[in-house]
Amino acid sequence: MRFMQFPDLNLLYALDTLLEEGSVAAAARRMNLSAPAMSRTLARIRATVGDPILVKSGRGLTPTPRALALREEVRNAVEQSRQLLRPQADLDLSTLERSFNVRANDIYTGAFGQALIERVRAEAPLVRVRFSPENDSAEPVLRDGSVDIFITSLRPLGPDMHVQTMFTTRIVGVAREGHPIFSAGISPQSVAAFDHISVSRLGKISGPIDTELAALGLSRRVSVVVPNSLAGIFMLRDSDLIVAVPDLMAAEAQRQGLKVRAFAMFPLEPLVVVQSWHPRYQNDAAHRWIRKIVREVCAPDAAVPGSPKP
């Protein structure tokens, strides 16, 4: 009697780790194996899949096209198997040990990051939140599992991703207290009369403000470009520069004691900020919890960290 031979599912977990780490030594450390044992496991994976999977490139290893094609399927299979084999139990936040990777724009981290961390520490003290900055990369970070939650302004994130609107913010001008623009009066002409800081992850010096000014026959001079709003706000001290940032960032700067004032410039399009996640996490209890508090800390009636308690 012949028995069906089943594949060794340990190879699936090893392949997932190897593709994530891109290093035999690092994968061995994560799986509590010796480097030679991990090398033998990689050899078995290669024989099973019929592909080198990882090839030498300089001092490191580079995934083959076949490995890149498999990466998302492998990650999904590993995550689903973990959920299937995990004992069904109520979520105990007091004992939950998990890391959540959150890619977030500086609007959220600047205005609500502290509130989120305080909430996490109060409810689940063993949980770690790892923030990474938003960028304009086309990497499928939600698909490949390297990011658990993506917080960004509303934009296409893929037809299968879950997207939840959290808040809206408008763009305002910000200048230091005592800036001449406040004594001269706010107008398009006075806005254009002073040098500006441009906030752009890509280093751009023009944007919607320049479009509005051009329609009025005006232009501005951008003398500084910074990658995020907080950097722009901190550069206002003792200067006559102006920066345009979301009103939430301006309000947070004032709460932190920075002597700046916000003012309306033009009727620019408001920014809608959302959180997004992959369907693999839709029914994961711990992921539902972190999504819930990510949204709750930026609700209109949420308490602001450091503000007096009622």
Salt bridges, closest charged atoms under 4 A:
ASP8 OD2 - ARG44 NH2 3.01
ASP16 OD1 - ARG75 NE 2.90
GLU20 OE2 - ARG30 NH1 3.43
GLU20 OE1 - ARG75 NH2 2.79
GLU21 OE2 - ARG30 NH1 2.86
GLU72 OE2 - ARG143 NH1 3.80
GLU72 OE2 - HIS278 NE2 3.84
GLU123 OE2 - ARG119 NE 2.25
GLU134 OE2 - ARG155 NH2 3.22
GLU134 OE1 - ARG201 NH1 3.37
ASP136 OD1 - ARG201 NH2 3.13
ASP160 OD2 - ARG143 NH1 3.01
ASP195 OD2 - ARG221 NH1 2.52
ASP210 OD2 - ARG220 NH2 2.92
ASP240 OD1 - ARG176 NH2 2.70
ASP247 OD2 - ARG170 NE 3.72
GLU252 OE1 - ARG255 NH2 2.87
ASP284 OD1 - ARG86 NH1 3.48
ASP284 OD2 - ARG98 NH1 2.82
GLU296 OE1 - ARG119 NH2 2.64
GLU296 OE2 - LYS292 NZ 2.97
